[in-house]
Amino acid sequence: MASEHCTIRQTALPSLSDYKVIRERFSVKRGCEREGFIVAKFPTTFINRFLSDTTMFYQRTGMPEEEEIVLCKVTKILPSSVFVDLLEYPHKSGLVHISEVSPGRIRNLREFVSEGRQIVCKVLRLDLERGHIDLSLRRVNSTQRVEKLEEIKQELKAETLVKNLAKRLNRPVEPLYAELSQKVFKEYSHLYLCFKDVASNAASLEKMGLEKKLAEELTATIVDKFKAPKVVITGEIRLQTYHPEGVERIKSTLHRVEQVSPTVILFYLGGGRYRLVLEDVDYKPAEKHLLKVEEIIASFNDKLSTASFEREKQD
């Protein structure tokens, strides 16, 4: 059953229990893994920072779908099961059986979960007549967990943008969010997805039905805050040849490299050395373009010519 979006509710900022996310975003380096769970010590400043009084308006109606990844809050722990609230679905609760908490034997559930903790689960089964939702914690892999937490983070970022705009326009935030979400959720599942398209000029808030002045104000803010981070790959090309038409061969090779992408830039360093700078909005196309560059460089090699490319390490 597909979910729809409607009214506003508030929920606490989710706790990033996934160690990889914590390590990368908050520079928490100490910790160990035990049966699929991460145990780490965090400074008080980290706890206060992440459990700040942040609220979230985003919510769904209806029931989640089977296999859907959902954010939950532990409400009750029994000897053989864990009860949770589904934070994106108001008034919906679910159950995680002890066998779905972690692989292997569990002596005490409280070693893995605690009341009030927020966890990422997978929907296993739905009983639509009774409204029962069976969930699994152990079937959520690290990639799914990170993606879900990133989704929540991006949605919170979008909501913060709306809150700041409401303050600047001296308007109540809830009605402004409701007005905006009513238009956006007809075409998008989340605000942040819409905002990313607006930032890249792939969508127009005014065309979605938002009042012109408000659309212009919001678009200007979105473009500033949702700029797509650029992926930059740099390296050094070395070309050397004793071919009678060596100069032309070098020019032709460099021209082919520049034709790989409009974002490829070459700088002459002297002595047959060239600095390459390749920019893109994502690593996947950037790496694809780099592979083509490497193929072109490799094709320069023969009995009278040598070529190499050394990629610079990124900090």
C-alpha positions in Angstrom: 0.0 0.0 0.0 1.6 3.2 -1.1 2.0 6.0 1.5 0.8 9.6 1.2 1.9 12.8 2.8 -0.4 15.0 4.8 -0.3 16.9 8.1 2.5 18.0 10.4 4.0 16.3 13.4 7.2 16.6 15.4 9.7 13.9 16.2 13.1 14.0 17.9 16.2 14.1 15.7 17.3 10.5 15.0 20.4 9.2 16.7 23.1 8.2 14.3 24.0 4.8 15.8 25.8 3.6 12.7 29.5 3.9 13.6 30.5 4.6 10.0 28.3 7.6 9.7 29.4 8.8 13.2 33.1 8.3 12.4 32.9 10.1 9.0 30.7 13.1 10.1 31.7 13.6 13.7 35.3 12.4 13.8 34.6 9.8 16.5 37.4 7.3 16.1 37.2 5.0 19.1 34.8 2.1 19.0 34.5 -1.6 18.4 32.0 -3.9 16.7 30.2 -6.7 18.5 27.8 -9.0 16.8 26.9 -6.5 14.2 26.5 -3.6 16.7 28.9 -0.8 17.3 30.0 0.1 20.8 31.7 3.4 21.2 32.3 6.1 23.7 31.2 9.6 22.8 32.1 12.9 24.5 29.4 14.9 26.1 29.7 17.6 23.5 28.8 15.1 20.8 25.7 13.8 22.7 24.5 17.4 23.4 25.2 18.3 19.7 23.2 15.5 18.3 20.4 15.2 20.8 19.6 18.9 20.6 16.0 20.1 20.6 15.6 19.6 16.8 12.1 18.8 15.5 11.0 17.2 12.2 7.7 17.9 10.4 7.9 15.1 7.8 5.4 12.3 8.2 3.4 9.7 6.2 -0.1 8.3 6.4 -1.3 4.8 5.9 0.9 1.8 6.4 4.5 1.2 5.3 5.3 -1.4 2.6 7.0 -4.7 3.2 10.8 -4.5 2.8 10.6 -0.7 3.5 13.4 0.7 5.6 11.9 2.8 8.5 13.2 4.8 11.4 11.8 3.6 14.8 12.0 4.5 18.4 12.2 1.8 21.1 9.2 2.2 23.5 9.2 -1.1 25.5 11.5 -4.1 25.9 10.2 -7.6 26.9 12.3 -10.7 27.4 11.7 -11.9 23.8 10.6 -8.8 21.9 11.1 -5.1 21.4 8.2 -2.7 20.8 8.8 0.4 18.7 7.0 3.4 17.3 7.5 4.2 13.6 8.6 7.8 13.6 7.6 8.5 10.0 4.1 7.0 10.5 2.1 8.7 13.3 0.3 6.3 15.7 1.9 3.3 14.1 3.9 0.8 16.2 5.7 -2.4 15.4 7.4 -5.4 17.0 10.9 -6.7 16.6 11.2 -10.4 17.8 14.4 -11.3 19.6 15.4 -13.4 16.6 15.3 -10.3 14.4 17.5 -8.1 16.7 20.8 -9.7 16.0 22.2 -13.0 14.6 23.3 -15.5 17.2 22.2 -16.1 20.7 21.0 -13.1 22.8 21.1 -13.4 26.6 19.8 -9.9 27.3 18.1 -7.7 24.8 19.1 -4.6 26.7 22.7 -5.2 25.6 21.5 -4.2 22.0 18.6 -1.8 22.5 17.3 0.5 25.1 14.1 2.5 25.7 14.1 5.8 23.8 16.8 4.7 21.4 16.2 5.3 17.7 16.9 2.4 15.3 16.6 1.7 11.6 14.5 -1.4 10.8 13.1 -3.3 7.9 9.4 -4.1 7.5 9.0 -7.9 7.4 5.3 -8.5 7.4 2.1 -6.5 7.6 -1.3 -7.5 9.0 -3.5 -4.8 7.5 -6.7 -6.0 9.3 -5.1 -6.0 12.7 -2.6 -3.2 12.0 0.3 -5.3 13.1 3.8 -4.6 11.8 6.7 -7.1 12.2 10.1 -5.5 11.9 13.7 -6.6 11.7 16.8 -4.9 13.0 19.4 -7.4 12.0 18.3 -7.5 8.3 19.2 -3.9 7.8 22.7 -3.8 6.3 25.1 -0.9 6.8 24.4 0.6 3.4 20.7 0.7 4.0 21.2 2.2 7.5 23.5 4.9 6.2 21.1 5.7 3.3 18.2 6.0 5.7 20.1 8.2 8.1 21.3 10.4 5.2 17.7 10.7 4.0 16.6 11.9 7.4 19.5 14.3 7.6 18.8 15.8 4.2 15.1 16.2 5.1 16.0 17.9 8.3 18.2 20.3 6.4 15.4 21.1 4.0 13.0 21.7 7.0 15.6 24.0 8.6 15.7 26.0 5.5 11.9 26.4 5.6 12.1 27.4 9.3 14.7 30.1 8.6 12.7 31.4 5.7 9.6 31.6 7.9 11.5 33.6 10.5 12.9 36.0 7.8 9.4 36.5 6.4 7.9 36.8 9.9 5.5 34.0 9.2 4.5 31.0 11.3 6.5 28.0 10.3 3.8 25.3 10.4 1.4 27.0 7.9 4.3 27.8 5.6 5.5 24.2 5.8 2.0 22.9 5.1 1.6 25.2 2.1 4.9 24.2 0.7 4.5 20.4 1.3 1.0 20.4 -0.1 2.5 21.4 -3.5 5.8 19.5 -3.4 4.5 16.2 -2.2 2.3 15.9 -5.3 5.5 15.3 -7.3 8.2 14.3 -4.7 8.4 12.0 -1.8 10.6 14.4 0.2 11.3 18.1 0.4 15.0 17.7 0.0 14.6 15.8 -3.4 12.6 18.7 -4.7 15.1 21.3 -3.3 18.0 19.5 -5.1 16.1 19.7 -8.4 15.4 23.4 -7.8 19.0 24.0 -7.0 20.1 22.4 -10.3 17.3 24.3 -12.2 15.5 21.0 -13.0 12.3 22.1 -11.1 10.4 25.3 -10.5 8.5 26.0 -7.3 6.4 28.6 -9.1 5.3 26.0 -11.7 4.3 23.7 -8.8 1.8 26.3 -7.8 3.7 28.3 -5.1 3.0 32.0 -4.9 5.5 33.9 -7.1 7.2 36.0 -4.4 7.5 33.1 -2.0 8.8 30.9 -4.7 11.5 33.4 -5.6 12.5 33.9 -2.0 12.7 30.1 -1.3 14.5 29.4 -4.6 17.2 31.9 -3.8 17.8 30.2 -0.4 17.7 26.7 -1.9 20.3 27.6 -4.6 22.6 28.9 -1.9 22.2 26.0 0.6 21.7 23.0 -1.7 24.6 23.5 -4.1 25.8 20.1 -5.4 29.3 19.4 -4.0 31.8 19.0 -6.8 33.9 15.9 -7.2 37.4 17.0 -8.2 40.0 14.5 -9.5 43.5 15.7 -10.2 46.6 14.0 -11.6 49.7 14.4 -13.7 50.1 13.2 -17.3 53.6 12.5 -18.7 54.1 12.2 -22.5 57.4 11.5 -24.2 58.0 10.6 -27.8 60.8 10.2 -30.4 58.3 9.9 -33.3 59.0 12.1 -36.3 55.6 13.6 -35.9 55.8 13.6 -32.1 54.5 17.1 -31.6 51.3 16.4 -33.6 50.8 13.1 -31.7 51.0 14.9 -28.4 48.7 17.7 -29.5 46.2 15.1 -30.8 46.3 13.1 -27.5 45.8 16.1 -25.3 42.9 17.3 -27.5 41.3 13.9 -27.2 41.7 14.1 -23.4 40.0 17.5 -23.3 37.1 16.2 -25.4 36.3 13.5 -22.8 34.3 16.1 -20.8 33.8 19.9 -20.8 35.0 19.9 -17.2 38.4 18.4 -18.1 41.1 21.1 -17.8 44.8 20.6 -18.7 47.8 22.8 -17.5 51.3 22.5 -19.0 53.9 22.0 -16.3 56.9 21.7 -18.6 59.2 18.8 -19.6 56.4 16.8 -21.1 54.2 17.0 -17.9 50.6 18.1 -17.8 48.3 18.6 -14.8 44.8 17.3 -15.3 41.8 18.6 -13.3 38.5 16.8 -13.8 35.3 18.0 -12.1 31.9 16.4 -11.8 28.8 16.4 -9.6 29.2 12.8 -8.7 32.0 10.2 -8.4 30.4 7.7 -10.8 30.5 9.9 -13.9 33.8 11.4 -12.8 35.4 7.9 -12.5 33.9 7.0 -15.9 35.5 10.0 -17.5 38.8 9.3 -15.8 38.8 5.8 -17.2 38.4 7.2 -20.7 41.3 9.6 -20.1 43.5 6.7 -18.9 42.6 4.7 -22.1 43.6 7.6 -24.3 46.9 8.0 -22.4 47.6 4.3 -22.7 47.0 4.4 -26.5 49.9 6.9 -26.8 52.4 4.2 -25.9 54.4 2.5 -28.7 58.0 1.6 -29.5 58.9 5.3 -29.8 56.6 6.9 -27.3 55.8 6.5 -23.6 52.9 7.9 -21.6 51.7 7.7 -18.0 49.1 9.1 -15.7 49.5 9.4 -11.9 46.4 10.3 -9.9 46.9 12.5 -6.9 45.7 11.3 -3.6 42.8 13.3 -2.1 42.9 14.5 1.4 
